Amino acid sequence: MTKKSKYYVRKDGLHESIRTINGKRVAFRGKTDREVDRKILEYKEQLERGRTVKEVCDEWQRSREPEIGESTRKTYATMAAHLLNAMGDRPVKDIKPIDLERLLLHMKEKGFRGGTIGMVQTICIQIFRWAVIHGDIDISPAAEIRIPRGTERKKRGSLTAEQIQTVTNYRGEGWLLGLMLLYTGCRRGELLALRYEDIDRKAGTITIRRKVNYAYRPPRIEEQTKTAAGMRTIPLLSPVRNALPKGRLGLIFHGEDGAPLGARAVDRIWQDFLEGTGLKGPEGQKVTPHWMRHTFATICYDADVDVKSTANFLGHANEQITVGIYTHLTKTREQRSAEKLAAYIDKEAAAE
């Protein structure tokens, strides 16, 4: 290359200047020296401005991809979109806690439920924590944000003792799906990927090692290797042990071709199960497969199983999720006890 002042003309005709900025050597190229100067100025201005929320968010999402499945990736992207639509082009260092509080409040006013708002809150915390770790900011504006008061929260559905007995005794359409969801605490995708080979009758255990991912068509079976919590061993409880036939191989739930059941087929089986058992929630609320998972957590609570063990059985990556369920159950029991006590006192007072 021919040297020209602090610029160079490359063999391809482009002008180039290499500058050391913040200890980093950066090459700038353009058709003229003036274009190179413009790019240097823009680069310095961008450094002074800092990375945008979108740039940090994109980097955070890429860092998570090796550890999560496709369905989780899509969920993260959907939740992050709320943040990006509101302030994606703004520099991270300009974001204040009040900006994030307003985002969550806006979502509440738009009618989003507490679960969705809570997920956006979690995403914000993780993205801005990433910004702190990588030097974009010193303090996270998301550290102290809270879900707006009065946000409607979706109540965790759980079966009553009578409904649990109904599921245990039922042998009509869809019975095995409902029974195993109840007495394993598995997520739907985990149960539908379960094979007879995962059942160890001698040890009295079930090994959860795969899941069916319905983000693809046709659905795929994926190994649960991306999170330590996903790979786990749970107890083989007697209702499941007695229900499963011996000497079988392959998927417990499958289509005629032996492949995993499609989403529509699963929905039909579940609907048949609901109609056969007559299960309904309060005020006719529809019972979902996740009700079985929450009911399993309730059974563990009633059996005085410790939080850590229950978290392991459920595959919760964060033990605080299980703590939240146990805390909710404790408050519910305390409320019922208080109501019983008040009713007893009123009855005694009326008899005097």
N, C-alpha and C positions, 0 to 999 in steps of 0.2 A: 504493500500500500504506500501511496505517496503522502508524506506528512505535510499538513497544512495547519500551521499554528497548533492549537489543541484539538483540531479536528483531523480526521483521516478520510481519505477517499478510498473506498474499498474497490476491489477488482470488479464487483458488480455495479459500480457507479454510485452506490449509496454513501452518503457522508456519515461518519461515525465519531462519537466522542464518548470516552469512558470516564466516568466521574466516581469518586468515592463519596457516598452520602450515608451518614450515620454508620460509618465503618463498613459499608457494603459497596463493592464495585459494581456499577450498573452501566450497561452499554446502551446508548441512545443512537438511533439511526433515522435518517431522513434523506430526501432528495437534495436538500440544500442545508447550509449551516444554520439558516434562520429556522428551518423546520426542526432541526436538532435542538436549537435553543428553546423553541416552543415546547417541545416534549420534555426537556429538562425542567422547565418552569412548571409545567402541568404535574410532573412527577413530585416535585417539591411541595406544590400546593396540596396534592393528594395526601402526601405524608403528613403534612400539617393538619389536614382535615381528619385524617384517620380513616380506617375502613368503615364501610357502611354496615348497617345491621344485616343486610342481605348477604354481603361477602362473608361476614362472620358466621351467619346461619348456614350458608352453603358449605363452608369448611367443616362446621360442627356435624352436619348431616353426613358428609362424606366420611368423617372419622368414625361414625356409628355404623355405617353400612356393613362392615365385616362381622359385626357382632349381632346383627338383628336379621329377622326374616323379612320377606317382601311385604307381608301384611302390616307388620310393625313400621316398616319404612314409609308405607303409604299413609299410615296414621300420623306419624311424625310430620310428614309433609303437609297434610291437611291442617293439623293444628298450628304449624309454623306459618301457614299462609295467612292466618288472622293477624299475626304480628307483622309479617312482611307487607300486607296490604295497607296497614296503618302507618308504618314507619320504616319500610325496607330500604328506602334510598337515603335515609338520614345517617350521619356519622354516629357510630356507637357511643362515642364520648359525649355526644349532645343529648343522649336519652336520659331523662330523669325518672325517678320513681313515680311521679305524678302522671307521666305519660303512660306508663304501664297500668297504673290504677285506672286511668280513664279508658284504656282499651278494654279491661275486664268489665268495667261499669257499662260501657257501650254494648258489650256482648249480652250483659244481663238485660239491658233495655230492649235489645232485639229479640229477647225471648229464649236465649240459649240456656240450657239446663246447667246445673252446678257441675255435673260430671265433665261436660265439655269445657266449661270455663276453668275447671281445675286442671285439666290436661294442658290447656294453653298456658296457665300459670306455671306448670311444671316445665314446659318447653322453654318459656322465657327464662326461668331460673337457670336451666342448663346452658342455654345459649350465652347468656351474659356471664355465667361462670367461666365458660370457655374463653370469652373475651378477656376476662381478668387473668386467667392462666397464661394467655398468649400475649399479654402486654398491651392490649388495646386500651384498657382502662384499669384503674387501681381499685375501684370499689364497684360492685355490681348494683345497678339500680333496681334489680329484681329481688334482691335479698329479703326485703321486708314487705313485698306486695302481698295483699290478702284478697281472697274472694269477696266480692261486695256482700254486705249484709242483706239478708232477705232473698238471696239467690235460691231459686227453686232447686231442690236436690232430689234426684231420683232415689226413692227408697229401695234398699236392698230387699228383694223378695225372698221369702223363706217359707218352707212348708210347715204346717202345723203337725203336731204329734199324730193326729188322726190321718192326715194326708201321707205322712211317712209310712204308716202302717198300710195304707191303701196301695202305695207303690210297691211295698215289700211283698204283698200278697197277690198283686195283679199279674195275670198271665195272658192278657189279650194282646192286641196288635201293638207293636213297639215296646213291649214290656222290658226286653233286655236292655235296650238303650236307656230307658228311664231308670231302671234299677242300677245299672253300672254308673251312670252319671251321678246318682245319689250316693252310692257307697264307695266311690273312688275319689270324688272331688275333682276329677279331671276336667280340663277344658274340653269343649266339644271336639276340636281338631285333634287333641291328644288321644281321646277315647277312640275316635274313628281310625286312628293309625295303629291301634293296639293289636298285637298278634297273640295267638295262643302260646307261642314260644316265650312271650314276655311274662307268662304266669308261672310262678314257681310254687307249686302246691306244698312241696316239702318244707321250703323255707317260710311259706306263708306270705309271699310278697308278690307285688306287681312292679315291673320295671318300666318306667316311662322314658322312652328314648327317641320317639318320633312324634310328628304331628302332620296332619293333612292341611296343606295350605290352599285355601279356596280363593286366593288372589289370582290364581292361574286357571286356565281352562284348557284341558281338563285339570282337575285338582292334582297337586303333587304331594308326595310324601317326602318330608324333609327330616333329616336327623336333628335331634335337639342338642346340637353341640355348641350353639352360639352363646348360651348362658348356662352357668353352673346350676342355676335353680331349675332349668328346664329338664335336665337329666336327673332323675331321682327315683327312689324306691319307696313305694307306699305299701301299707298293709293289705293283704288279701283278706277282706272281711267275709264272714260266713255267708251272708246273702249272695255275694258274688261267687264265692267258692262253690256253693251248692247249685248255683244256676248254670255255671259253665260246664259244658260236656268235656270229658277227658279224651286224650288221644287225638286231638285235632291239631292242624297246622295252618298257618296263614292268618290273614286278617279275620278278626272276629266279626266285623261289619264290612260287607263288600257287595258289589254288584254281581250280576250274573256272570260277568267275565272275570271275576276275581279282583277287579280294580277297586280303588276306594269309591265309596258312594258319592254321587254328585250332591251339590248343595240342595237342589230341588227334591231329590230322593230323601235326603235327611229331613227336610222340612215336612214332607208327607208322612214319614214315619212318626215324627214328633207330634204332628197334628192328630194322627190316629191314636197315639198314646194318650194325649190330652182328652180326646173324646171318650176313650175307653175307661179312663180313670175318673173322669169328671173333675179333674183338678182345676181350680180357679183361685185367683188371689182375692184380696179384699175388694169389694165393690166390683167383682167380675173381672179384675185385672188378669191379663193373660200370663200364664206361667211360662217362663223361658228356660232353656237348658241351664242358664247361669243360676237360676233359682236353686237347682240341685247342688251346684258347687257351693253356694252360700249356705244351703242347708247342711251340707257336709261339715262346713266350718262350725255351724251351730251345734251339730252332734259332738264334734271335738270339744267344744266349749262345755257342753253339758257333761261330757265324760271327764272333765277336768284335765284334758290334755294341755300341756304347756304351749305357750305361744310359739316358741321356736320350732317345736315338733310339728305343730299345725302348719306353720309357714313352709316347712320342708315338704309336708304332704301335698300342699296346694301348689307348690312350685313358685311361691312368691319370691321374687328377686330381692324385694325390700321387706324386711320383717315388720316395718311400720304399717304396711297394708293390713297384715293380720292383726296387729295391735288395734288398728282402727275398727276392725270387725268386732273384736272382743270388747272394746270400749263401748261400741254401739249396743251390743248385747247386754252388757252390764247395766247401762243406763235404762234400757228397756225393762229389764228385770226389776230394777230399783223403782221405776215408775209404776209397774204392776203391783209391786209390794206395797208402795205407798197408797195406791188406790184400794187395795184389800184392807189395809190398816184403817183408812178413813171410813170405809164401808162398815167395818166391824165396830168402830167407835160410834158411828151414827146409829147403828142397830142397837147397841147397848144403851145409848142415851135415850132412844125412843122407848125402850122397854122399862125404863125407870119411872 
